[in-house]
Amino acid sequence: MPPQRGCTNPGSHRFAGPFGRLAFRDRARHDRPPSVNPLVRVIPAFFVRLFARPYVAGDSLAKAMEVVQRLHRERDLLATLDLLAEDIRTEEQARSNLDTYLAMVDAVAASSLPPAARPTLSLKPSSYTNRPLHEGGDGTGSLAAITAIAERARAKGVAITVDMEGRQWTDFTLDALHKLHAAGHTHVGCVLQTRLHRTEQDLKTLPKGIRVRLVIGIYREPAEIALVDKPAMKERMLSFAEQLLRAGHYVEFGTHDDTYVRRFLGEVVPRTGVGKDRYEVQMLFGVPRERFLADLRRQGVTARLYVPFALSWSMAIQYLRRRLDEYPAMVWLVTKNLFARR
C-alpha cells in the first residue's frame, strides 16, 4: 500500500484512466458535440448491460464495496473506487455526486478491510460543476467540492486521487492539487498523462513526495500539444516513471501492456534502486489480466484495480452508450474480452 500521500492514484477514464482504448472513463470529446451513432441507439439495453457488466462493479456503493473486498480476499488485489458520473447539467446533480463521494469516504473508513488494504477513491473535477471548463464554463463549485471530499477523507484516513481530464482541465487540476497540498492534504494524489507534451515540465513542479498515477491518457488531443503515436506515449511512461522515482515520488504505473509493465519493473526500478514500497501497478477492473496480476503478486509487487460503479444500471447503460457513440469499435474490443479471460 502506498503511503497516504500523493498525486490517479485507475489511469483510463481510463489508469487517465486511464489506461488505453478500454479505459472506461468519462471521455467526452471536448472539442465538438458528441456524435450519435444510430446503430448504437438501437442496441437493446440488456445487451449494453451485458457489455458493461464485466467492467462495472454494480449499481450501488454497497455492491462496489463487496467487489473490492472480494478482490482483496480472493486475489490479494487493492482497488481504487470511481463513481460513473458525467454530463452534469444541474447543481442538484453536482451536489448528488459530492454527497455520494462523502458517503464513499465513510464506507471505506468503516470497511472491515485492514487499513493498508482499503480502497482509495478516484474523482474527476468535472463531476462537481454544471459549468465545465471544456464547455467554456468556469468550473464553479468543483474546487469547493474536491476540498470538502479531501477534508472528510483526511479525517477518516482515506486516500483520494484527482483524475486528469482533457487539456481544458489540466491547469485547473494541477492548481487544485497544489492548493490542497499547501493546506495539508498530502493524502491527495493525481494523474499525469504522458501523451501531453507539457507533462515533462509538469512533473518537475509537483508537491514533494506525491503519489502519481502515470498513464498515456485517453483524451484525444491536437497533435501540436500531444503525441498521437501510442508506442511513443508508452516509452514516455518509462522515462517519466524514472524521473518521478528519482525525485522521491510514489509511482502508480497504469497500463494493461504487459511488456511495458515488465520493462518498468525490470529496467526502471533497478536503475533507481527504490524499494517495492515506492511503486505499484494499476489496471482496470474487468480487463482480462488475471494471470499476469497473479504473477505480479507472487513477486511481491503491489497491484491495484480501478473499479468503477454506478448508482443504477440505467446510469451505467447511458454511460456505455456514450462510449459506444464515441468509439463504435469498442463493441468488438469488449466482445473479444468477454471470450478472452486470462
N, C-alpha and C positions, 0 to 999 in steps of 0.2 A: 504494500500500500504506500503511495507516495506521501510525503509529509503534507500536512493540511495547510498548504500554501499554494500559491501559484497562479499560472496563466494558462480546455476543449476539450483542462480535461475537457467520444464519439464522442472529430473529424472531425459525412459527407458524410447536413444535410447534410451526411452526408453527410473524425472522423471526420474541415467544414464538410463534418460531417461527414458526410465529411470525408468520404473515402473513395470516391470514384463514381462510376456510372450507376452503381446500385445504391448509392448513398441516398436513402430515402429521407432527405431533409427537406425543409420547406424551401423550394428552389424556384422562386418566381423569376421570370425573365424580366429583369428590371428595366430593360431598355425599350420594351414595346409591350402592348397589351397581349395577354396570353392568347394563344391560338385556341380554337375549338375544333377538335378533330371529330367529325360526325360519327366515325366508326366507334370511337371511344364512348360517345354519348349513348350508343345503343347496346353496349355491353351490359348484360344484366348485373344488378348489384351483387347477387350472390357469387357471380364469377369474379368480380373485382375483389370481393371479400376473400375469396379463395386465394387470390394473388397476395393480398395484404397479410393474411394470417401468419405466414412464417416470419414476417418482419415486424409485426406489431404485437406488443405484449399485452393484448387485451383491451377492453373498453372501460377500464376503471383503474384508479390508483391501486386499489387492493389487489387486483389481478396482476398488475405490473410488479408489485412487491413480491407476490408469490413467485413470479418468474425469476426475479432477482435472487430470492432465497434458494430456489431450485438450482440455478446456475452455480451458486457457490457450493451447495450441498453435494450435487452430483458431479460437477465438473471442476470445482475449485477455481471458478472464474469470478472476477469482480465485474461491476456494472456501473454505468452512468445512465441515469434516467432522463428522458426527454418527453415533454408533452407536445403532441402534434397540434399546433395551433398557428394558423396563418390567416392571411386575408382579413385582418382586423379592421372593422368598419365603424364600430361604435365604442364609446367609452365603457359601456357595460361589458363588452367582450374583453377589452383590455383589463378591466378590473377583475373579471372572472379568471383570466389567466394568472393574474397576480395572486388571487386567493388560492387557486389550485397549487401554485408553486409554494406558497406558505404552508399549505397542507402537506405537500410533498416533503418539505423540510421536517415537519413534525413526524410524519410517518417513518422517515429514515431514522430519525433520532430515537424513535420508540421501537425500532426493529429489534428482533431477538438476535440478529447477527452480531458478532463481536465488532467492536468499533473499527478495526482495521479492514473488515470485510463489508462494511456498509457502503451502499452506492453513493456516488457523487451525483450532483444534479447539473444538467446542461440546459442552458436557456438562451433565447435569441432576443436581442433588443427590440426587434420589430413586433414582438408579441404583446407589447405593453403600450402601444400607441395607435391611435387611429389617424395619425398624421405622419406616415412613414417617410423616411428620407428618400427612398427610392421612387416615391411619387411626388417629390418636390416639397414634402412637409418638413416640419422642424423637429419631429420626434418627441413632441411634448408628452411627458409622463413616463417615458422609457427609463431615464436615469433614476428618477424617484422610485420606480417600481423595483429596479435592479438593486438599488441601495436598500430598500426595505427587505428584499429577499436575503441580501448579504448580511444584514443585521440579524435577522432571525437565524440564519444559518450559523453565524459565528456564535450566537448564544447557545445553539444546540449542538455545536461540534460537527457540522456538516460542510463538506467541501462543495463548491459550485464552480462551474466553468461558463464563461460568457462566449457563446459561439460567434464565429465570424461569418458575416453575410456578404452581400455584394459590395462592390467598391464604394458605393454611396455611404455605407455604414462603417468603413474602416477607421477613419479618423475619430468618429464618434465613439466607437467601441474601444479603441486604444486610449482615448482621453478618459473614458469612464473607468477603465482599468487603473490608470494612474491615480485618479481621484479616490477610487476605492482603496487602493493600497496605501495611499497617503493617510487615509482615515483609519488605517489599521486592519483592513480586511484582506489579510495576506492568505486567507483560505480561498480566495477567488482566483481561478485560472482563466486562460484564454486560448484562442486558436490562432495559428498563423498559417496562411496558405502559400505554398511555395510557387504557385503559378504567377503570383503578382511580383513584378519587378521591385516594388518598393519594400518587400518583406526583408530583403538583406539588410536594409537600413533600420527597419522597424525592430528587428530582433536585437539590435545593438542598444536600444533605448528602453528595454523592458525593466520593470522593477527588479530589484536584486532577488535572486533565488526563486524565481517564479516558476510555476508549473505551466508548461506549454504543450498543447496538443498540436502536433505538426502534421499537416495534411496537404495534398495537392490542391484541394478545393474543388467545388463542383459548379461554381457560378461562372457562366460563360462571359468572359471579359474581352474588350477590344485588344487586338494584337499589340497596340502601342503601349499598353500598360501591363500586359501579361503574356506568358508563354502560351502557345497553343499546342505544343508537342508534349504528350504525356511522358514519354521516356525522359525528356529534359526536366520535367517537373519532379520526377522521381529521383533523378540524380541530385537535384537541389535538396531533396529531403535528406539525403545522406550528408551533404555539405552543411546544411543548416543545423541538422541534429548535432553534428560535431561541434559547431560553433556554440550552440546552446549549452552543451555539456561542459565544454571548456570554460564557459562563462559562469558556471555554477548553477544552472537552471535544471529543473526536472523535466525530462522529455517524455511525452506520450506519443509514440511513433504510430500514426494512424494510417494503415493501408492493409488491403487484402492481398497484396502482391508478395507471395512467399519469398521470391528471390530477393526483394529489397529488404524484407524483414531479416533474412539471413545475412545479408550484407551489413545491415545496421549492427546486428549482434556480433558478426564475425570480423568486421573491419573497423567500424566506427568506435564501438565500445572498447575494444582492446587498445586502440590508439589513444583514447582519452584516459584510460586507466580507472574509470569510475566503477563503483560497485553496483550491484543489482538494485539497490535502494534508490538509484538516481534515474531510473527509466522504466517504462512499461510499453507493451504493445497493445494497440486498440484496434478492434474490428467491429463491424455492425452485427447486431443480433439477427440471426436468420440466414446470414450468408454462409454457405457450406464450407467451413474450415475446421470441423471438429477434430480431425486427426492432427492437423498442424498445431492447433491450440493445445491439444493434449500433450504434444511433444514439447511445446514451449514450457508448459507447467512442469513436466518431468525434469527439464533443465533448470528449473527454479526461476524462470522468467515470469514476472507479473503480467497477466493478460486481462484485459477489460473489454466488455462488450457494450456498445452504445445501444441502449434499449428504449425505443420509443413506444408510447402508448397513447390512446385517445380516451376521451370521456364518453364516447359512444362509437359504435361501429359505423354509424352514418357519417360521423366526422372523419373516420379513417377512410371510408369509401370515397367521400368527397375529395379528400387529400390525394388519394391514389389516382383518382380520375384526373386531377390536375396534373399529376406527374406523367400520366399516360398521354394527356394532351400535349405536354411539352416534349415528351420523348417517347413516341409510339413504339420504338424498338424495344422498350422496356418489357413489353409483353413477352417477347421471345427470350429475353435475358432471365426474367422471372420464371418462365416455364422451364427453361434449361435448369435453373437452380432447384426447382421442385423435384427434378429427377436426378440431381447430381449431388445429393448429400454425401459429404465425405469428411 
